[in-house]
Amino acid sequence: MNEVEVALGDRSYSVHIGPGARSRLPGLVAGLGARRAAVVSARPIEWLPDLGVPTLKVPFRDGERDKRLTQVERLCRRFARFGLTRSDVVVSCGGGTTTDVVGLAAALYHRGVSVVHLPTSLLAQVDASVGGKTAVNLPEGKNLVGVFWQPRAVLCDTDFLETLPPRDWLNGYGEIARCHFIGAGDLRGLPVHEQIVASVTLKASVVSADEHDHGLRHLLNYGHTLGHALEHATDFELRHGEAVGIGTVFAGRLAGALGRIGRARVDEHAEIVSGYGLVTTVPADLDPGRLVALMRSDKKARHGLTFVLDGPQGPELVEVPESVVLGCLTS
């Protein structure tokens, strides 16, 4: 079992990575002093150990279409009817959309209830469950309503991954691929357990240095500006990791068009992403103008189109002229 600390002073917590990590959950609940627990799960509840306290069991459905404020209200009302108090605990069990929605509900209910995440997808284990970002979507864009609410612990039980369908693996690989360009190095060919540890270690170091996304943490959004727009434009037929993979390759092309990196580094973006079996090109039937409009609503945007781009000093946040973006989208 590997343990990675997210160092945030008195709000520090550990990410436990390995087979059987879920077995630590009862001890965590006891250590928090919780007298009740609410488990919100996209997986069968019987997969989880007995928590040793009265437990509300709430089924949930992974997927961007349920990543909405209405679901946050539904969960909070269930918590209230159960009698959950501020000294109790909420447990999420599912993929990245589950950890996002449940994390936001925990953050808002009674102005903050402890939450423990049990991510069950590769994408959630390498990224979504760690770092305290919680959010839901609006019709106008992705992740536009949310707060920072750090979990008390994250349990990445790799046994959950044994039942993942192939597309769920690809979804996670999109986030792993983008780590190549923000400091993790080449993770291709490593056992998945080591890929998770490397990705979480990188994210923990960034979050510890910039919890609230004022600067350094923007680097974690490599490939996400176009990625989020692609998700929205395809009505989420393109999944998050798939879209981030395409967005990562596009970020390389933009950096090349701006003269920030050379041709070899541009080509490396496509090589790394395709090396994980991911698609690297924007779907031909999408309107470039529509994608640009969606990217303008990206939560990183300040004065126009904002991307995290590679460069001589490494990746950084860059405002890119619309003409350059459209040129790369249409060439």
Solvent accessible surface area in square Angstrom, and as a share of the most:
residue,aa,sasa,rsa
1,M,108,0.48
2,N,59,0.30
3,E,109,0.49
4,V,17,0.10
5,E,104,0.47
6,V,0,0.00
7,A,52,0.41
8,L,20,0.10
9,G,65,0.63
10,D,144,0.74
11,R,116,0.42
12,S,40,0.26
13,Y,10,0.04
14,S,25,0.16
15,V,0,0.00
16,H,17,0.08
17,I,0,0.00
18,G,0,0.00
19,P,85,0.54
20,G,26,0.25
21,A,0,0.00
22,R,46,0.17
23,S,79,0.51
24,R,100,0.37
25,L,0,0.00
26,P,37,0.23
27,G,51,0.49
28,L,47,0.23
29,V,1,0.00
30,A,76,0.59
31,G,70,0.67
32,L,46,0.23
33,G,50,0.48
34,A,8,0.06
35,R,174,0.64
36,R,89,0.32
37,A,0,0.00
38,A,0,0.00
39,V,4,0.02
40,V,0,0.00
41,S,3,0.02
42,A,33,0.26
43,R,42,0.15
44,P,59,0.37
45,I,36,0.18
46,E,140,0.63
47,W,85,0.30
48,L,23,0.11
49,P,42,0.26
50,D,121,0.63
51,L,12,0.06
52,G,66,0.64
53,V,34,0.20
54,P,82,0.52
55,T,41,0.24
56,L,23,0.12
57,K,112,0.48
58,V,0,0.00
59,P,95,0.60
60,F,19,0.08
61,R,168,0.61
62,D,62,0.32
63,G,30,0.29
64,E,27,0.12
65,R,129,0.47
66,D,10,0.05
67,K,6,0.02
68,R,112,0.41
69,L,79,0.40
70,T,82,0.48
71,Q,26,0.11
72,V,7,0.04
73,E,101,0.45
74,R,87,0.32
75,L,0,0.00
76,C,25,0.15
77,R,142,0.52
78,R,65,0.24
79,F,0,0.00
80,A,59,0.46
81,R,161,0.59
82,F,43,0.18
83,G,35,0.34
84,L,3,0.01
85,T,55,0.32
86,R,154,0.56
87,S,66,0.43
88,D,4,0.02
89,V,0,0.00
90,V,0,0.00
91,V,0,0.00
92,S,0,0.00
93,C,0,0.00
94,G,0,0.00
95,G,4,0.04
96,G,12,0.12
97,T,17,0.10
98,T,0,0.00
99,T,3,0.02
100,D,20,0.10
101,V,0,0.00
102,V,0,0.00
103,G,0,0.00
104,L,3,0.01
105,A,0,0.00
106,A,0,0.00
107,A,10,0.08
108,L,88,0.44
109,Y,24,0.09
110,H,94,0.42
111,R,207,0.75
112,G,6,0.06
113,V,0,0.00
114,S,20,0.13
115,V,0,0.00
116,V,0,0.00
117,H,7,0.03
118,L,0,0.00
119,P,0,0.00
120,T,4,0.02
121,S,18,0.12
122,L,0,0.00
123,L,13,0.07
124,A,0,0.00
125,Q,0,0.00
126,V,4,0.02
127,D,17,0.09
128,A,25,0.19
129,S,2,0.02
130,V,1,0.01
131,G,0,0.00
132,G,6,0.06
133,K,63,0.27
134,T,6,0.03
135,A,11,0.09
136,V,0,0.00
137,N,14,0.07
138,L,57,0.29
139,P,113,0.71
140,E,112,0.50
141,G,5,0.05
142,K,14,0.06
143,N,26,0.13
144,L,62,0.31
145,V,48,0.28
146,G,38,0.37
147,V,59,0.34
148,F,69,0.29
149,W,78,0.27
150,Q,18,0.08
151,P,2,0.01
152,R,127,0.46
153,A,2,0.02
154,V,0,0.00
155,L,0,0.00
156,C,0,0.00
157,D,0,0.00
158,T,18,0.11
159,D,51,0.26
160,F,0,0.00
161,L,6,0.03
162,E,141,0.63
163,T,86,0.50
164,L,19,0.09
165,P,71,0.45
166,P,109,0.68
167,R,106,0.39
168,D,24,0.13
169,W,61,0.21
170,L,53,0.27
171,N,14,0.07
172,G,0,0.00
173,Y,50,0.19
174,G,0,0.00
175,E,0,0.00
176,I,1,0.00
177,A,0,0.00
178,R,7,0.02
179,C,3,0.02
180,H,27,0.12
181,F,4,0.02
182,I,16,0.08
183,G,65,0.62
184,A,27,0.21
185,G,33,0.32
186,D,71,0.37
187,L,9,0.05
188,R,82,0.30
189,G,82,0.79
190,L,70,0.35
191,P,79,0.50
192,V,42,0.24
193,H,52,0.23
194,E,80,0.36
195,Q,8,0.04
196,I,0,0.00
197,V,29,0.17
198,A,30,0.23
199,S,2,0.01
200,V,1,0.00
201,T,66,0.39
202,L,27,0.13
203,K,17,0.07
204,A,3,0.03
205,S,64,0.42
206,V,13,0.07
207,V,0,0.00
208,S,42,0.27
209,A,74,0.57
210,D,16,0.08
211,E,22,0.10
212,H,85,0.38
213,D,23,0.12
214,H,155,0.69
215,G,36,0.34
216,L,83,0.41
217,R,1,0.01
218,H,14,0.06
219,L,30,0.15
220,L,13,0.06
221,N,11,0.06
222,Y,0,0.00
223,G,6,0.06
224,H,10,0.04
225,T,5,0.03
226,L,2,0.01
227,G,0,0.00
228,H,14,0.06
229,A,4,0.03
230,L,0,0.00
231,E,0,0.00
232,H,35,0.16
233,A,27,0.21
234,T,25,0.15
235,D,85,0.44
236,F,33,0.14
237,E,110,0.49
238,L,28,0.14
239,R,78,0.28
240,H,27,0.12
241,G,0,0.00
242,E,21,0.10
243,A,0,0.00
244,V,0,0.00
245,G,0,0.00
246,I,2,0.01
247,G,2,0.02
248,T,0,0.00
249,V,12,0.07
250,F,4,0.02
251,A,3,0.02
252,G,0,0.00
253,R,81,0.29
254,L,0,0.00
255,A,0,0.00
256,G,25,0.24
257,A,64,0.49
258,L,62,0.31
259,G,63,0.61
260,R,45,0.16
261,I,25,0.13
262,G,48,0.46
263,R,165,0.60
264,A,85,0.66
265,R,73,0.27
266,V,12,0.07
267,D,72,0.37
268,E,46,0.21
269,H,0,0.00
270,A,37,0.29
271,E,97,0.44
272,I,3,0.01
273,V,0,0.00
274,S,58,0.37
275,G,48,0.46
276,Y,21,0.08
277,G,54,0.52
278,L,11,0.05
279,V,98,0.56
280,T,32,0.18
281,T,93,0.54
282,V,37,0.21
283,P,42,0.26
284,A,111,0.86
285,D,127,0.66
286,L,32,0.16
287,D,88,0.46
288,P,38,0.24
289,G,39,0.38
290,R,111,0.41
291,L,1,0.01
292,V,8,0.04
293,A,58,0.45
294,L,16,0.08
295,M,1,0.00
296,R,111,0.40
297,S,46,0.30
298,D,17,0.09
299,K,74,0.31
300,K,4,0.02
301,A,25,0.19
302,R,142,0.52
303,H,172,0.77
304,G,15,0.15
305,L,4,0.02
306,T,1,0.01
307,F,6,0.03
308,V,3,0.01
309,L,0,0.00
310,D,6,0.03
311,G,10,0.09
312,P,111,0.70
313,Q,171,0.76
314,G,21,0.21
315,P,31,0.19
316,E,81,0.36
317,L,61,0.30
318,V,26,0.15
319,E,82,0.37
320,V,6,0.03
321,P,72,0.46
322,E,68,0.31
323,S,85,0.55
324,V,38,0.22
325,V,0,0.00
326,L,57,0.28
327,G,36,0.35
328,C,12,0.07
329,L,25,0.12
330,T,94,0.55
331,S,106,0.68
